[in-house]
């Protein structure tokens, strides 16, 4: 056969082979090689021989044995493909000079009203009115899909779809083209990587997607995607509540922004990198302005950027002007639990708002223990019941109220104390109910501290913090006939203090690059009311047959879309701003003070929180529209940052797509023009050591302005901070100014706090604006 077949002839030949059965199917591959897996192959696109009319033709000729092995091809934020291969074949591909990286597909997890007002948004003035509520901006939601019939997604009185939109409305099971409108401008679903993983041998394998509980379409069977989409950009919905809780007008942060839905996560089985990367590729090509992705690893361990498809896809998006907002993970209050730490991603932690759903456990001795609950069924009306703690037996499964762990003879007709952990909080209540219990007290352990979230329990139940949990267990141990009841207080507004850093919110330091403070900031993420699916009840349990238009959910999954909506508003008000400028505006105007004018506290301990907990602070959109100065970052800046990390040109090209070259003099990662500053000193150094860190600010306020620096030095005798120059003058012609922060540490006498750091700040002010950046000083062992 001639080696120069035309594109159409080659494709016809391949199709003939496929239809005649000459190519192996995935099923036959699996039957002959039980270790077949999915891999993402990063290709140097410029290496394609001219004989091949397309990259796809090249891939199936040189890298795989069958076109059916290829799951996705990528050509926008990433160049390459994903495919099912044996580990031996995948390893052999690394010898091909055109292959830059081979990345094994990994499973990711979802990071599972009143908040717009709490963020400083007001009708008739400020960012909402200046941006027309974000009407010309398209927000891409990477999640579990959408329930399009909800009022939050009405397109009433919204203008035509922006002309820049190039996406599609992909149809499927119970999702037609009519489910898209001027609000939901497009929808897609990505399942090939997911299905390949489910078919492969292993702990999650053994079959495809369960279509009895899922929709092979953009329709949301889980609820998470509907909730995040309406949090970011839901329309006004009057008379909203979750079974009476949080009653009022529900609305997203950017109520007129358009939504583009990318379903990459599937009920009960997570999200796979190959599908997520395909969604990044599609979304950027479709024309989105902001990407909201409440997805990440669950262990706080960050892969190098060149092995992290979320980081790679996000870089491709950011380099094309698309801001990516991502959840910081729910691994708190443990340190170094923050996820999605790439510096081109906005990493968002979670805080509380000034609304709560209190409940009290009233003990037989008259004490009242304060907790929270979203239980909406028949109350206990003050009746006292015997209360028991199955954990007294020493059996761990009983203390956690795991499935089939409770003896009905021990719990029937009683209130049962269950320890938090190992299984879903609401599932524990169902175990109690099945065993005949009349109520549940959910007690935090020391790892969760005093952090509480409300749940729509299926029986009377109240969550208590660690101290109150210990108190109630002590009461049971000391009394002969302990009794209790639960009193539900409904919705309470004006809670103080707020915001408080949520106990579950992912914490710094950044485990990959401590020079970059992560999370970047926090936003509302506790007990957030937003739209919900009709496919499951508010608890998400299969046995929960309740239907609710809105649900109240907590997690950094909920804080992320608040920032996505905020970015949409800023993009609409300032269409020429880069993603880095938008992030800078959000960070430098963030607040570190709560509503009682004191420093924000940590929910898990009640003590003051630090930038490792909240980054630059809690977003304040009343100020973000006019930040005065911004810290901008170019693609070349990010490349220099990667060079400073010791990555070679080939590894950097895995991320950047285009070939790069590093400067002769290795850049310092801490000199990336970030809105926060971190000075790292080696534990091996002794005596006085200094670090000089460079930053450049761009004036986006009035042309003629003079800013003066104010330094809040870290509270340690061993640290001093000096800024030069201490005054920055801007004119019509001079819009950028640089300065140097010199941090000097007497490492022999340096006293750090429990997190291994001390914190300060630098603020630039012209009398109107205050542009604040946190400063972190820490010691680390040399690498």
C-alpha positions in Angstrom: 0.0 0.0 0.0 1.3 3.5 -0.8 2.4 5.3 2.3 1.0 8.6 1.1 -2.7 7.8 1.2 -5.0 10.9 1.1 -6.8 11.9 4.2 -10.2 10.6 2.9 -8.7 7.4 1.6 -6.8 6.7 4.8 -9.9 7.4 6.9 -12.0 5.1 4.6 -9.4 2.3 5.0 -9.4 2.7 8.8 -13.2 2.6 8.8 -13.2 -0.6 6.7 -10.8 -2.3 9.1 -12.9 -1.2 12.0 -16.2 -2.4 10.5 -14.6 -5.7 9.4 -13.5 -6.5 12.9 -9.8 -6.1 12.1 -9.3 -3.7 14.9 -9.4 -4.8 18.5 -12.3 -3.5 20.6 -11.9 -2.2 24.1 -13.7 -5.2 25.4 -11.2 -7.6 23.7 -8.3 -5.5 24.9 -9.6 -5.9 28.4 -10.2 -9.6 28.0 -6.6 -10.2 26.8 -4.9 -7.7 29.1 -6.5 -7.3 32.4 -4.2 -4.3 33.3 -5.4 -1.9 30.5 -5.8 1.6 31.9 -6.6 5.1 30.6 -3.7 7.4 29.9 -3.4 11.0 28.8 -0.7 11.4 26.2 0.9 14.9 25.8 2.2 15.3 22.2 4.5 17.9 20.6 2.1 19.0 17.9 4.9 20.3 15.7 6.3 16.8 15.4 3.5 15.6 13.2 4.8 14.2 9.9 3.2 16.1 6.9 2.1 12.8 5.5 -0.8 12.7 8.0 -3.7 15.1 7.2 -4.7 15.4 10.8 -3.3 14.7 14.2 -5.9 12.1 14.8 -4.6 10.1 11.7 -1.1 10.4 13.2 -2.2 9.2 16.6 -4.0 6.0 15.4 -1.1 5.2 13.0 1.8 5.7 15.4 0.6 5.5 19.0 -2.4 3.2 19.3 -3.5 0.0 17.4 -7.1 1.0 17.1 -9.1 4.2 16.8 -11.6 2.9 19.3 -8.8 3.0 21.9 -8.8 6.8 21.7 -11.2 8.5 24.1 -10.5 12.2 23.6 -8.3 14.3 21.3 -7.2 17.7 22.7 -6.1 20.6 20.6 -7.0 23.9 22.4 -5.6 24.0 26.0 -3.6 20.9 25.5 -2.2 18.9 22.5 -2.6 15.2 22.5 -5.1 12.5 23.3 -6.3 10.1 25.9 -6.5 6.3 25.3 -6.9 2.9 26.8 -3.5 1.2 26.8 -1.6 -1.5 28.7 1.0 -0.1 31.1 3.8 -1.6 29.0 2.5 0.1 25.9 2.1 3.4 27.8 5.6 3.1 29.1 7.0 2.5 25.6 5.4 5.7 24.3 7.8 7.7 26.5 10.6 6.6 24.2 8.9 8.4 21.3 10.5 11.8 20.8 7.1 13.3 19.9 5.7 12.3 23.3 6.2 14.9 26.0 4.4 13.2 28.8 2.3 10.1 29.6 -0.1 10.7 32.5 -2.2 8.0 34.0 -5.9 9.0 34.3 -6.9 9.7 37.9 -10.2 10.0 39.6 -11.2 13.3 41.3 -13.8 14.2 43.9 -16.4 16.9 44.1 -15.6 19.4 47.0 -18.9 19.4 48.4 -29.7 33.7 49.1 -28.1 35.6 51.5 -24.5 35.4 50.5 -24.5 38.0 47.7 -25.5 40.7 50.3 -22.9 39.4 52.7 -20.3 39.9 50.0 -21.2 43.6 49.7 -23.4 43.4 46.6 -26.3 45.9 46.6 -29.0 46.7 44.1 -28.9 50.0 42.2 -25.2 50.7 43.0 -21.8 49.2 43.0 -20.6 46.1 41.1 -24.0 44.7 40.3 -25.2 47.9 38.5 -21.8 48.7 37.0 -21.6 45.2 35.4 -25.3 44.9 34.5 -25.2 41.9 36.7 -22.7 40.2 34.4 -25.0 39.9 31.5 -22.4 39.7 28.7 -20.2 37.1 30.5 -20.3 33.3 30.0 -19.4 31.1 33.1 -18.5 27.5 32.3 -19.5 25.1 35.1 -17.5 21.9 35.3 -19.6 19.6 37.6 -22.4 17.0 37.6 -24.6 18.8 35.0 -27.7 20.9 35.5 -31.5 20.6 36.2 -32.5 23.2 33.6 -36.2 23.7 34.6 -35.3 25.4 37.8 -36.4 29.1 38.1 -32.8 30.0 38.8 -32.1 29.3 35.1 -34.9 31.3 33.5 -33.9 33.5 30.5 -36.8 35.9 31.0 -35.8 39.5 30.1 -32.2 38.4 29.2 -30.7 39.7 26.0 -29.6 37.6 23.1 -26.8 35.0 23.5 -23.4 36.8 23.2 -22.0 36.5 19.6 -18.7 35.2 20.9 -20.4 31.9 22.0 -19.5 29.0 19.7 -20.6 26.1 21.8 -23.4 23.5 21.4 -26.4 22.2 23.3 -25.6 18.5 23.4 -28.7 16.3 23.7 -29.1 13.0 25.5 -31.3 11.2 28.0 -34.0 13.6 29.1 -32.1 16.6 27.8 -33.2 18.2 24.5 -32.1 21.4 22.6 -35.0 23.2 24.3 -33.3 22.8 27.6 -30.8 25.4 26.6 -31.9 29.0 26.3 -30.5 32.5 26.6 -29.4 31.7 30.2 -28.1 28.2 29.7 -26.3 28.9 26.4 -24.8 25.5 26.0 -24.3 22.1 27.6 -22.1 19.1 27.0 -21.3 15.9 28.8 -18.0 13.9 28.9 -18.1 10.3 29.9 -15.5 8.4 27.7 -12.7 8.4 30.3 -15.2 7.6 33.0 -16.7 4.7 31.2 -13.3 3.3 30.3 -12.3 3.4 34.0 -15.6 1.7 35.0 -15.1 -1.1 32.5 -11.5 -1.7 33.6 -10.5 -4.1 36.4 -10.0 -2.5 39.7 -11.8 -1.2 42.8 -14.2 1.0 40.8 -14.4 -1.2 37.7 -16.7 -4.0 36.7 -19.3 -2.2 34.5 -20.3 1.1 32.9 -22.2 4.1 34.2 -25.4 3.0 36.0 -28.1 4.5 33.8 -30.8 3.6 36.4 -29.5 6.4 38.6 -27.7 8.6 36.0 -28.6 10.5 32.8 -26.3 10.0 29.8 -26.7 13.7 29.1 -26.0 17.1 30.7 -29.0 16.5 33.1 -27.9 16.5 36.8 -28.6 13.3 38.7 -26.6 14.4 41.7 -27.6 18.0 42.6 -24.1 19.3 43.0 -23.8 20.9 39.6 -27.2 22.5 39.8 -26.3 24.0 43.1 -22.9 25.4 42.0 -24.4 26.8 38.7 -27.1 28.7 40.5 -24.7 29.9 43.2 -22.5 31.5 40.5 -25.2 32.9 38.2 -28.7 31.9 39.3 -31.5 34.3 38.5 -33.7 35.9 41.2 -36.1 33.3 42.6 -38.7 34.6 45.0 -40.2 32.6 47.9 -37.2 30.3 47.9 -36.3 28.0 50.8 -35.3 24.5 51.8 -38.4 23.1 53.6 -38.8 26.5 55.3 -35.2 27.1 56.1 -33.4 30.2 54.7 -36.6 31.6 53.3 -36.3 34.6 51.0 -35.1 35.5 47.5 -32.5 33.1 46.1 -30.0 34.6 43.6 -26.5 34.0 42.3 -23.6 36.3 42.5 -23.9 37.2 38.8 -27.6 36.8 38.1 -27.5 37.8 34.5 -24.4 35.9 33.5 -24.8 33.1 31.0 -24.1 29.5 31.9 -22.3 26.9 29.9 -22.6 23.4 31.4 -19.8 20.8 31.2 -20.8 17.6 32.9 -17.6 15.8 33.9 -18.6 14.2 37.2 -21.0 11.3 37.6 -23.2 10.2 40.5 -21.4 7.9 43.0 -18.3 7.5 40.9 -16.5 10.9 40.7 -14.7 12.7 37.8 -11.8 11.6 35.7 -8.9 13.7 34.5 -9.2 12.7 30.8 -12.8 14.0 30.7 -12.0 17.1 32.7 -9.2 18.0 30.3 -11.6 17.4 27.3 -14.0 19.9 29.0 -11.2 22.5 29.3 -10.5 22.0 25.7 -14.1 22.5 24.7 -14.9 25.3 27.0 -12.1 27.6 25.9 -12.9 26.8 22.3 -16.6 27.5 22.9 -15.9 31.0 24.2 -16.4 31.0 28.0 -15.0 33.8 30.1 -14.8 32.1 33.5 -14.5 28.5 34.4 -15.8 27.3 37.8 -14.5 23.9 38.9 -15.4 22.6 42.3 -13.3 19.5 41.8 -9.9 18.2 43.1 -8.0 15.7 45.0 -9.1 14.8 48.5 -5.9 14.2 50.3 -4.2 17.6 50.1 -1.3 16.1 48.1 -0.5 18.0 45.0 1.0 16.5 41.9 3.7 18.5 40.0 2.0 20.8 37.6 3.1 18.8 34.5 1.3 15.7 35.9 -1.9 17.5 37.0 -4.4 17.8 34.1 -6.5 20.3 36.1 -3.4 22.5 36.4 -2.5 21.9 32.7 -6.1 22.7 31.5 -6.3 25.7 33.7 -3.0 27.1 32.3 -4.3 26.7 28.8 -7.5 28.5 29.8 -5.7 31.3 31.7 -3.2 31.9 28.9 -6.2 32.6 26.6 -7.8 35.1 29.0 -10.2 32.7 30.8 -10.2 32.9 34.6 -10.3 29.6 36.4 -11.8 29.5 39.9 -11.4 26.3 41.9 -12.3 24.9 45.3 -9.4 24.7 47.8 -10.6 21.3 49.1 -12.3 20.1 52.3 -9.3 18.7 54.1 -9.2 21.3 56.9 -8.4 22.0 59.6 -5.3 20.0 58.9 -2.4 22.1 57.6 -1.1 21.7 54.1 -4.5 20.4 53.0 -5.2 23.0 50.3 -5.6 21.6 46.7 -5.6 23.2 43.3 -2.5 25.2 44.1 -1.3 26.2 40.6 -0.6 30.0 40.6 -2.7 30.6 37.5 -5.8 29.2 39.4 -7.8 31.1 41.9 -8.0 28.7 44.9 -11.0 29.4 47.1 -11.5 28.4 50.7 -14.7 28.6 52.7 -16.1 30.8 55.4 -19.4 31.2 57.2 -22.1 33.9 56.6 -24.2 35.7 59.1 -27.0 33.2 58.9 -27.4 30.0 60.9 -29.8 27.2 61.6 -29.4 26.6 65.4 -30.7 23.6 67.3 -30.3 22.7 71.0 -29.9 19.4 72.7 -31.6 19.8 76.1 -30.3 17.4 78.7 -32.3 15.9 81.6 -30.2 18.0 84.1 -31.4 21.2 82.4 -28.3 22.0 80.4 -28.6 23.2 76.8 -26.0 22.3 74.3 -25.9 24.5 71.1 -25.7 22.9 67.7 -27.2 23.1 64.2 -29.8 21.2 62.1 -31.9 21.5 59.0 -34.4 18.9 60.2 -37.9 19.9 58.9 -40.1 17.0 60.0 -42.3 16.5 63.1 -40.5 18.0 66.1 -40.0 16.2 69.4 -42.1 19.0 71.1 -40.0 19.0 74.2 -40.6 15.3 75.1 -37.6 13.8 76.9 -36.2 10.5 75.6 -33.5 8.1 76.9 -30.2 8.9 75.3 -27.4 6.4 74.6 -23.9 6.3 73.2 -23.1 3.0 71.3 -19.5 3.9 71.4 -19.3 3.1 75.1 -19.0 -0.5 74.0 -15.6 0.2 72.4 -16.8 -0.9 69.0 -15.7 1.7 66.5 -18.4 0.9 63.9 -21.1 1.3 66.6 -19.7 4.7 67.7 -19.7 5.8 64.1 -23.3 4.4 63.5 -22.1 2.5 60.5 -24.6 0.3 58.5 -25.8 -2.7 60.6 -23.7 -1.7 63.6 -26.5 -0.8 66.0 -28.5 -3.2 68.1 -32.2 -2.3 67.9 -32.7 -3.6 71.4 -30.2 -1.0 72.7 -31.4 2.0 70.6 -35.2 1.6 70.0 -37.1 4.5 71.3 -34.0 6.5 72.2 -31.9 9.4 71.0 -28.5 8.0 69.8 -25.2 9.7 69.9 -23.1 9.1 66.7 -19.5 10.1 66.2 -18.8 12.0 63.0 -16.5 10.3 60.4 -16.2 7.4 57.9 -19.7 7.6 56.5 -22.0 10.5 55.4 -23.5 12.5 58.3 -27.1 12.0 57.1 -26.5 8.3 56.5 -25.8 7.8 60.2 -29.2 9.2 61.0 -30.8 6.7 58.6 -29.0 3.8 60.4 -30.4 5.1 63.7 -33.9 5.4 62.2 -33.8 1.8 60.8 -32.7 0.5 64.2 -35.7 2.2 65.8 -34.1 5.3 67.3 -36.2 8.5 67.6 -33.4 11.0 67.2 -29.6 11.5 66.7 -26.9 13.7 68.1 -24.0 13.9 65.7 -20.8 14.6 67.7 -17.6 16.1 66.3 -14.3 14.5 67.2 -11.2 16.5 67.9 -10.2 16.6 64.2 -13.4 18.5 63.3 -13.3 20.7 66.4 -16.2 23.1 66.7 -17.0 23.3 63.0 -20.6 22.6 62.2 -22.7 22.3 59.0 -26.5 21.9 58.8 -28.0 18.7 57.3 -31.6 17.9 56.1 -31.8 14.9 58.4 -34.4 12.2 57.9 -35.1 12.1 61.7 -34.8 14.6 64.5 -31.0 15.3 64.7 -28.6 17.9 65.8 -24.9 18.3 65.2 -22.6 19.3 68.1 -19.0 20.5 68.2 -16.3 18.5 69.9 -16.5 20.2 73.3 -20.3 19.8 73.5 -20.0 16.2 72.2 -17.6 15.4 75.0 -20.0 17.1 77.5 -23.0 15.0 76.5 -20.9 11.7 76.6 -19.8 12.6 80.1 -23.4 13.2 81.1 -24.3 9.8 79.8 -21.5 8.2 81.7 -22.3 9.9 85.0 -26.0 9.5 85.1 -28.2 6.5 85.8 -31.1 7.4 83.5 -29.8 10.1 81.1 -32.4 11.7 79.0 -32.5 14.5 76.3 -34.6 16.2 73.7 -33.8 18.3 70.7 -35.3 21.8 70.0 -35.1 23.2 66.5 -34.8 27.0 66.2 -35.3 27.6 62.5 -33.4 30.3 60.6 -31.5 33.0 62.5 -30.0 36.1 60.7 -27.4 38.5 62.0 -25.1 35.9 63.4 -21.9 37.3 65.0 -19.0 36.9 64.5 -19.0 36.3 60.7 -17.3 35.4 58.6 -15.4 32.6 60.4 -13.1 30.3 58.5 -14.9 27.0 58.1 -13.2 24.1 59.9 -13.3 21.9 56.8 -11.7 24.5 54.5 -8.4 23.4 52.9 -5.4 25.1 54.6 -1.9 26.2 53.7 1.0 26.1 53.4 1.1 25.3 49.7 2.6 21.8 49.6 4.0 22.2 46.1 5.3 25.8 46.1 5.3 27.4 49.6 6.5 30.6 47.9 2.9 31.0 46.6 0.3 31.5 49.4 -2.7 29.2 49.0 -5.6 29.4 49.4 -5.9 32.8 47.6 -9.0 33.9 49.6 -12.2 32.6 51.1 -15.8 33.1 50.2 -19.2 31.9 51.7 -19.2 28.1 51.8 -21.3 27.1 54.8 -25.0 26.4 54.7 -25.5 27.9 51.2 -29.0 27.9 49.7 -29.1 27.2 45.9 -31.1 25.3 43.3 -31.2 21.5 43.4 -32.1 18.5 41.2 -35.4 16.6 41.2 -33.4 13.4 40.8 -32.5 13.0 44.5 -33.7 14.3 47.8 -31.8 17.0 49.8 -29.6 14.4 51.6 -28.6 12.7 48.4 -29.5 9.3 49.9 -31.3 6.8 47.7 -34.0 6.3 50.4 -34.7 10.1 50.6 -37.7 10.5 48.3 -38.3 14.2 49.1 -38.3 16.7 46.3 -37.0 20.2 46.9 -36.3 23.1 44.4 -33.5 24.4 46.6 -31.1 22.8 49.0 -28.7 24.0 51.7 -25.2 22.6 51.2 -21.7 23.3 52.6 -18.2 22.9 51.2 -15.5 24.7 49.3 -17.6 23.5 46.3 -20.0 26.2 47.4 -17.4 28.9 48.0 -15.7 28.4 44.6 -18.8 29.5 42.5 -19.2 32.6 44.6 -15.7 33.7 43.3 -16.6 32.5 39.8 -19.7 34.8 39.9 -17.6 37.6 41.3 -15.1 37.2 38.5 -17.9 37.3 36.0 -19.1 40.7 37.4 -15.5 42.1 37.3 -15.0 40.8 33.8 -18.2 42.5 32.7 -17.2 45.8 34.4 -13.6 45.6 33.2 -13.5 43.5 30.0 -9.8 44.4 29.3 -8.6 43.0 32.6 -6.6 39.7 32.6 -7.5 36.8 34.8 -4.5 37.7 37.0 -5.8 41.3 37.3 -9.2 40.1 38.3 -7.8 37.8 41.0 -5.6 40.6 42.2 -8.6 42.9 42.6 -10.4 40.2 44.6 -7.4 39.5 46.8 -6.1 43.0 47.6 -9.5 44.2 48.6 -10.4 41.2 50.7 -11.2 41.7 54.3 -9.5 40.1 57.3 -12.0 41.6 59.8 -15.3 40.1 60.8 -18.7 41.9 61.4 -17.7 42.7 65.0 -14.6 44.5 63.7 -12.2 42.0 65.0 -9.7 39.6 63.3 -11.4 36.6 61.6 -11.4 33.5 63.7 -11.0 29.8 63.0 -14.2 27.7 63.4 -12.3 24.6 64.5 -10.6 26.3 67.4 -12.3 29.7 68.0 -8.9 31.3 67.9 -7.7 34.0 65.4 -7.1 32.6 61.9 -4.1 33.3 59.7 -3.3 33.7 55.9 -2.7 29.9 55.8 -6.4 29.6 56.6 -7.9 32.5 54.5 -5.2 33.6 52.1 -5.6 37.3 51.4 -9.0 37.3 53.3 -12.7 37.1 52.6 -13.9 38.6 49.3 -15.5 42.0 49.6 -17.1 42.9 46.2 -18.1 46.4 47.3 -14.4 47.3 47.0 -13.2 44.9 44.3 -14.7 46.9 41.4 -12.2 49.7 42.1 -9.0 48.2 43.6 -6.7 51.1 42.6 -3.7 48.9 41.8 -3.5 45.4 40.5 -0.7 42.8 40.3 -0.8 41.6 36.7 0.9 38.4 35.4 1.8 37.5 31.8 2.3 34.0 30.3 6.0 34.7 30.2 5.9 35.4 34.0 4.4 31.9 34.5 7.0 30.3 32.3 9.8 32.0 34.3 8.1 30.7 37.5 8.2 27.2 36.1 11.8 27.6 35.1 12.5 28.8 38.7 11.0 25.5 39.9 13.7 23.6 38.0 11.4 22.3 35.3 13.2 21.9 31.9 11.8 23.1 28.6 10.2 19.7 27.8 8.3 19.5 31.1 7.2 23.1 30.8 5.9 22.4 27.3 3.6 19.8 28.8 1.9 22.7 30.5 2.3 25.5 28.1 1.8 23.6 24.8 4.3 25.8 23.0 8.1 25.3 23.2 9.8 27.5 25.7 13.3 28.5 26.7 14.4 29.3 30.3 16.6 32.4 31.1 20.3 31.7 31.7 19.9 33.0 35.2 17.4 30.8 37.1 14.4 33.0 38.2 13.2 32.9 41.8 9.7 31.5 42.2 8.9 34.0 44.9 9.3 36.8 42.4 6.2 35.7 40.5 4.1 38.9 40.5 1.5 37.5 43.0 -0.7 39.6 45.2 0.7 37.9 48.3 4.3 37.6 49.4 6.1 34.6 51.0 9.7 34.7 52.3 11.2 31.2 52.9 14.3 30.8 55.0 16.2 27.5 55.2 16.3 25.8 58.6 20.0 25.1 57.8 20.9 28.8 57.8 22.1 30.4 61.0 22.2 34.1 61.9 20.8 37.0 60.0 19.6 36.3 56.5 17.7 38.5 54.0 15.3 37.9 51.1 14.6 40.6 48.5 11.3 40.0 46.7 10.2 42.1 43.7 6.6 43.1 42.8 5.2 45.4 40.1 1.8 47.1 40.4 -0.4 48.6 37.6 -2.5 51.6 38.3 -6.2 51.0 37.2 -7.6 54.0 39.1 -7.2 57.7 38.4 -4.1 58.4 36.2 -2.4 60.7 38.6 -2.0 59.1 41.9 0.5 58.7 44.7 0.5 55.5 46.9 2.4 55.2 50.2 3.3 51.9 51.8 2.3 50.8 55.3 4.0 47.8 56.7 2.6 45.5 59.4 5.6 43.5 60.4 5.2 39.9 61.5 5.0 39.7 65.4 8.4 38.2 65.8 11.6 39.8 67.2 13.6 37.9 64.6 11.9 39.5 61.5 12.0 43.0 59.9 10.4 44.1 56.7 11.5 47.0 54.6 9.9 48.3 51.4 11.7 50.4 48.8 10.6 52.8 47.5 8.1 53.6 50.1 6.2 55.9 47.7 4.9 55.1 44.2 3.8 57.9 41.9 1.7 57.3 38.8 0.9 59.6 35.8 -0.8 59.3 32.5 2.4 58.0 31.0 3.6 55.9 33.9 1.0 53.2 34.8 3.4 50.6 36.3 5.8 50.8 39.2 8.0 48.2 40.9 9.1 47.9 44.4 11.3 45.6 46.5 10.3 44.0 49.8 13.3 43.0 51.9 12.6 40.5 54.6 15.4 40.0 57.1 15.2 37.2 59.6 17.5 36.3 62.5 17.0 32.6 61.9 18.8 31.8 65.2 16.2 33.6 67.2 13.2 33.4 64.9 10.0 32.4 66.8 7.3 30.9 64.6 3.7 30.1 65.5 2.1 26.7 65.6 1.7 26.6 61.8 5.5 27.1 61.4 5.2 30.7 60.1 4.6 34.3 61.1 2.5 36.8 59.2 2.3 40.4 58.4 1.2 42.6 55.5 2.0 45.5 53.2 -0.7 48.0 52.2 -0.4 50.7 49.5 -2.9 53.6 49.9 -3.6 56.8 48.0 -6.1 58.0 50.6 -9.0 56.3 48.9 -7.8 52.8 48.0 -6.1 50.3 50.2 -4.2 47.6 48.3 -3.3 45.0 50.8 -1.0 42.0 50.4 -0.3 39.4 53.2 3.3 38.6 54.0 4.3 35.1 55.2 7.7 34.3 56.8 8.6 30.7 57.3 11.5 28.3 57.6 11.7 25.1 55.6 14.1 22.2 55.3 16.2 22.5 52.2 15.0 20.3 49.3 
